[in-house]
């Protein structure tokens, strides 16, 4: 099996990385339905003699590679997410474009999973050259509940591990560059469902009823003051009301309104307080207008918090491998990622790799998002080099 000079991946492994990327992109699968993807990844692992992969979260897969060299027995996990999005692809220029109507890899998970595959294959071939253990996790359901990252935490798949590594495409960063910041780099994402109950009456006699729409309108205004007047600016707190439903006729005082939304913050410390205040504002506004509010909050992913020492070592690897100009420390995301569950368990790093180039300027979660094949193997090799560093304290 030929290996290029100064390369951690053999030619066959590099081909397998691209093969998986194209196959996943042609046949994308939504969260919690990644059955073909799971089977495909397992088949490639077995083709290279990497057996013993285990199933988790129904459609997920993880595989352990045990090093046989002498030395400290450290354990590092690597995550590659595998699910796609309900978006119709609009990239006719791609020979491997999605063949599934209304579904595409618009967030780069086909790229992430392929990089994770290259990492697993390289460590399997090099197993006599390192001590410790590498667990590569092909994680389903990053985009939608029930989240695969929560299962990683709940099933204690990181117990005894010394660190976890995640990564993500970034069209905001030029292709070939990498970014990692210390601290919170994404936000938590909790969902709320608010049911406001009033009393029906004729529209000409509002005093005989309790107007749930008026209460809802007051809540929409008041809840934003929790963010603007109670949360530090650098928390990046956001409360979004995404849906609102209520009313049956133009001349009836509405007795019930249901609203749903999200609550986000970079602050693990104030996350619970933010949700508590949303609930208190809802209940207080409803009571003030003689109605009732029931607020149900579903806890989602925590913020991704990068470990300072892991970021420092990653920066050094990028500097040594690609040069100082290839690393930045600027990118913090407004969105969320269930890699936050990993970071809540063990010291972790989640780095961005740039994908912006001519023809690939579109942002993630858009019909025209794309990333060049040329980025996959270099990123996989950098990941292998970095994980080898982490295995050596």
N, C-alpha and C positions, 0 to 999 in steps of 0.2 A: 504494500500500500504506500504509494509515493507521498512524501511530504515535502513541500517546497522549503527551500532554505529560508530561515528567519520566520517560519510559519508554524503555528501551533496546530493547524488543521491539514490533514492529508487531502490530496486531490479528490478522492472519493467522498470524504466528509464534506468538502466544500460543495461538491455537486449535490449531495443530499440536502444541504441547507437550502439551496435554490429550488430543488425539487419539491421540498415541503412547502416553501413559500408559495410557489405557483399553484400547487394542488389545493392548499388552503384558500387561496384567493379565488380560484375558480369555483370551489364548492364551500362557500362560507356557511357557518352554522351559528344560529343565535344562542344566547346564554341559556345554559341548562339543556341544550339539545345537541351538544357537540359529539355525537356518537361516531360519525365517520372520521372526524378529526382525531378522536381518541384512538380509534383503530389504526388509522394511518400512521400516527406517531409511534404507536407500539410496534407496528410492523417494521418501520425503519430501524428502530432500536434493536430489534431481534436480528435484522439483516446484518447488523454490524457486531453481532454476538453479545449485545447488551440485554441480558434477560433479567427477569425478576421485577419488572415494573409493577407497581401496585395501583389499584383504582381507588379514587376518593371522590366524594361529591358526585357520585354516579358517572359523570362524564369526564372527570379529570384523571390524571395519571402522574405518578412520580417515580423516579428511579434513583437508586443509590449507587455510587461508585466508590468503592473502598480502595484506598491506596495501600500498597504493600511495602513501601519504603519505610525505613526506620525514622523516627522523629516524633514530635508532638502530635497527638491525635486530635487535631481540631476538626470541627465540622462546619461547613458552609452550605447554605441553601441558595439556589438560583431560581428565580421565578420567571416564567414566560406565560402570559395569558393567551387564551386560544379562541375566545368568542368574537363574533362579528356583530354588526348593527343592522337594524331594520331600515336601511337606506338603499335606494336604487342607484347603482353605480352609473356614472356618466363619463367613463373613460374608454372610448372606443379605440384609443391608440394602444391599449395594453393587450397583447396576445393571450394573457392569462386572466383577462377580466372576468368578473363574476358571471357564472352561468345560472345563478339562482335569482329569480325575480324578486326584487324588493329587499335583497340582503347583500351586504358587501362588507369587506374589511376596511372600514372607514377610520379606524383608530390605530391601525398598524399592528394588530395582534398577530397577524400572519408573519410579520417581520419579527416580532418578539419571540414567538414560539420557535421560529427557525433558528434564531440566534441561540436560544436555550438548547435546541437540538445539537447544534454545532458544539456547544460547551460540553454537553453530555458525551458526545462521541469522542471528542478530543481527550477528555479525562479518562474515559474507558481505555483508550489506546495507551495513555501515559500512566496507567495505574501503578506500574512498577517504579515510577519516578516521583511519587509524592506520598506523604503520610497523611492520615486522617480520612475524612469522608466528604464527598460532594453529593448533595441531594438536588436533583433538577426537577422542579415542579412545573408540570404543564397544567396550568390552572384554568378551569372553566369559569364562566359567570362572573367576570369582572364588571360587566356593564349593567347587569340587572339582578334583582333579588330572585331567589336566595343566592347570596354572594358566595363565590368559591373561597375568597380570602377568609371569610368568617369560619368556614369549615376547617381551613388550615389551622386556625386558632383553636376552635372548639375540639378538634380531634388531636390536638397537641402534636402536630406534625413537626414543630420546631423545638420540641423539648430536647434539651441537651446540646442545641446548636449554638455556635459562637457568633454567628452573623448570618444575615440574609442580603441578597443582592437582587435588585429589580432595575428595570430600565424602560425607557419609553421614547418613541419617535417624537421629534419636535420640528414642525415646519417653520417655527419661529427662529430656528438656529440654522446657519448655513451648513450644508452637507459636509461631513468630515470633522465637525467640531463637537465637543462634549461639554456638559455643564452639570455641576453638582454643588449644592449649597448645604451648609450645616443648618440644622433645626427644621422647623415645620415648612415643608415645601408644597403641600397641598392642604386642602381644607377637609374637615369632617363633613359628613353629609347625613343629616337626620331628616326624616319625613314626618309631617304632621297632617292629621285629618281633623278638621274642626267642624263640628255640627252645632249650629246656632238654632235654638228653638224659641219661637215667639207664639203668637196667637192669631188665628185667622179672623178677619173682619171684612166688611164691605169697604171698598176703596174710598167711598165717600164719607166713611165714618171711622177714620184711623184710630180715634180715641177708644174705640171698642176693642181694639186688637193690640198686638205687640209686633212691630214690624221687624222681621228678621233681616230684611235687606238693609234697613237703616242701621241695624246693629253691625251687620257685615261691613258696611261702608265705613263705620266708625273704627272697626278693628283694622281694616286695611290702612287707614291713616295712622292710628296710634301705634301699631306694632313696629313701624319703621323708626319710631323714637327710641325703641329699645336699642337699635343699632347706632343711631346718630347721637344719642345722649347717655348711653350706659356702657358702651363697649369701647375699649381703646382702639384707635384707628388701625394700629398695626396688627390687630387680631384678624382683620379682613372679614369681619362678620357680615353675613348677608342673610336676610329673610326674604324668600320669594314665595308669593302666592301664585301658584300655577293654574289652578282650576277654581271655578266658583259656579255653583248651580243652585238655583232657587226660583220659585215663583211658577204659577200656572196660568195666570190671566192678568190682563192689564188693570182690571178693576177689583182685584182682591189683594188685601194686605197679606203679604207672604208670611206663612207660619214657620218655614224652615229653610235654612241655607246650609249647604255643605261646601267647604273650601278645603283644598289640599295644597301643600307647598313643601318647601325645603328650608332647612336651617343649617347654615355653614359657618365655620370659623377655623382659623389656624390654631387657636389656643386650646390645647387639651384641658387646661385648668378651668377655663370659663365655658366650655362646651355645655356642661350640665346646667349651669346658671342661665345660659342663653335660652335653652329649651324651657326651663322653668319660668322665665319671664314671658315668653310667648304664651304659655298656658295662663299665667296670671293676668296678662293683658286681656286675653280672650274672655276669661271668666269675669273680670272686672267691668269691661265694656258692656257685656251682656247684662250683668246685674244692674248697672247704672241705667239701662234702658228697659228694665223690667222683664228681661228675657233670661235664657239659660244657655250656657256654652259647655260642650264636652270636647276636650282636646286630647286626642290620642297621638302619641309621639312614638314612632318606630326608629330605634337607634340604628344608624347605618355605619359606614366605615369611619374609622378615626382618621385624623390627619396623618400623612406620611411624615415622620420625623427622622431626619438623617443624622446619624451618629458622626460627631466631629472628627474623630480619629479615622473612621472609615473614609470620610470625604478627603481628609488630608492624604491618605495613602492612595486614593484613586487619582487625585490631582498629580501626585508624584509619578504614578504609572503613565498617565497621559503625557506629562512633560517629558519623561524619559523615552517614551515610545514615539510620540508624534510631534513633540516640541511645545514650548510654552504657549504659543499662539493658538493651540488647538483646544485650550481649556478656558472656560469662563465660569463664573459663579454668580449668575444674575437671575436665573429662571425660577420663579415661584408661581405655581399654578393657581388659578381661581377655582378650578374644579377639584374633583376627588378621585381617589383610587383605592381599591380595597387592599393594596399592598400596605395600607395603614395598619391592618391587622397583623401583618408580619412585624412591622416596626414596633408594635405594642408588645411583642413577645421577645424579640432579641434585638441587639444592635443591628441597624440596617442602613443600607444606602440605596437610593433610587436615583439613577442618573439619567440625564437626557442626552440623546444623540441627534445631531442636526440632520434634517432631511431636505432642507430647502435648496432647490436647484431649479434651473430652467425647466418648465413643464411640471414641476412638483412644488408649486407655491401654495396650493390650497391647504386650508387648515383641516385638522381632524374633524370627524363627524360631518363632513361635507361630501357630496356625490363625486367630487373631482379630486379627492385626496389621493395621493400616491407617494411612493418612495422607491428609489432606485435599488435594483438588485445589488448594485456595486457596493452598497453600504453594509450588507449583511455579514459577509465573511470577515472583513476588517473589524467590525464591532464584536463578532463572536471571538476573534483572536484576542482583542483587547480584554474582553471579559475573562477569557481563560487566563491570560497573564495576570489580571488583577486578582482572581480567585486564588491562584497559586501564591500570590503575595499574602493574602489573608490566611492561608493555611500555614504560613510560616510567621509566627508571632514576632 
